[in-house]
């Protein structure tokens, strides 16, 4: 979990995940012989360097540092509790509305991301466009709207979102 500038971040993959997850971008240092510029069909390195997609802007790392500092000082447990409260509020507020909650909400399986679907036929793009016109950002995902509050959101943001739903 990090709120870093775009193009800056980190990834952790367990040994099991590294066996199953393939890199999607080729960077000059992600291949076996990076200085052989004529060989364009090189295999990825067998190490974490396989996911090095290139040299990022060093300035972005100052933003990453501040982001990690903020997350650390706030505390992951506090963030998790806050987001659980917001998503519970969201789901409770949708009762009686023309929306179906498609995300799992059972104890131990609930996520801090909630996906909803309109029962009356509005598409996710229509809903997202309407909310964007109200300066509320959600993400259309197929036939669902993905709502992903973050730790900087507040209860009144959820109220405003629910009130703005078409």
N, C-alpha and C positions, 0 to 999 in steps of 0.2 A: 504494500500500500504506500503510494507516494504521490504527492501533488507536485510534480517537478515541471519545469519548462518543457514544452514539446521538443522531442529529439534528445532528451537526456533522461537517463534512468538506469535501472539495473535489473537483472534477472537472476533468480536462483533456480536451478534445476537439479533435482536429485539424480543420482546415477540411473535410477529406473526411468525417470522422465527423459534424461539425455539419450537413452536408447530408443525412445519412442518419438521424440519431438525432433523434427528436421528444421534446420535454419531455412529461412525464406529469402534472405538477402545475402549476396556475396560481397564481402568486404575484402580489401587487399590483404589483410592479415588473417582472414578466416580460412585460407586455403593452405595446403601442404607446402607449396613452394611459392611464396608471394612475390619473389623477385623474378620469377620466370613469366614475364609479361606476355610471351608468345603462347603459352599454354592456357587456353581459355576453358578447358574442361577438367580442371583440377578437383580432386576430392576435398571435402572440408577437413579441417584438422580434427582429431579425435578428442580435443579438449574444449573447454569453455570458449576458447578463442574462435570456434566455429561460428559463434553468434555475434562476433565483432563485425558490424556492418560498415565501419568506416571511422573516420576521425571526426568527432563532433566538435561543436564550438565550445572552447574552454570556458567562455563566459557563462554558458548554461549551468555549469557545475556550481556556480555561486548560488543560483536559484535552487538547485537541488539541495545544497547544503542548508539553506534557510528552510526549505520545505521539510527536510528530515529533522531539523532542530524543532520546528513547530510541532510536527507529529510526535516527536519524543517528549516534548514538554507537556503536550496535551494528554498523551497516554493512549495507547491502543485500546485498553479496556474502556476508558471513558468515551472514546469515539464509538466503539461498538455499542455501548449502552445507549448513547445519544441517537445513533442511527436506528437501532431497534425501536426506540421510542417513536421516532419520526415515521418509520414505515408501519408500525402498528397503528399510529394515528391516521395515516393515509388509508390503510385498509379499513379501519373502523369508519372513517368518514365516507367511504364509498358505498356503505350499506344503504340500500334503497335507491341507489343511482343506477343508471343504465350501463353499468360497467361490470365486467367479470374480472376477478383477480385470477390470473393464470399462473402466478408464481406460487411455489410451495410456501405455506405459512405455518406448517405444523412445527411444534417445538423441536429444536435441534436441526431443522432443515430450512428454516426461514432465512432468507438472504436480506441484505440491506438494499437490494435492487428489487423493485416491484414491477411486474409486467401486467398490463391491463388490456382488455379487449372490449370494444363497444358492442353492446348487444343489439343495437339498432341499425348496424350496418355502416357507420362512419368508418372510414379507413384510418389506419395509423398515420398516414401522411396528412390527412385532413385534420386530425386532432392535433398533431405536432405543429402544423402550420398555424392553426388557430391559437394554440398556446404561445407560439413564438410571437404572434402579433400582440400578445399580452406581456411579452418579455419574460416568458417562462420557457425554459429550454428542457425538452425531453427528446427522446430518440425513437423514431419509428423503426420497428424491427419486424418486417413481414406484416402480419395482421395484428401485431401487438404494439403497444406503446411502452417503452422502457423508461421508468422513472428511477433515477439514481441520486437520491439526496447525498450530500456530503456533510462533513462535520461543521462546515460554516453555515449550513442551513438551520432555520429555526422553525418552531411550530407554526408561526404565522405564515411562513413560506408554503407549508403544506395546506393550510386553510385557503390561501390565495390560489394555489393550484387547483384544489377541489372546486372552489367557486368558479374558476375560469373554464373548467371542462365543459365542452359543448354538449 
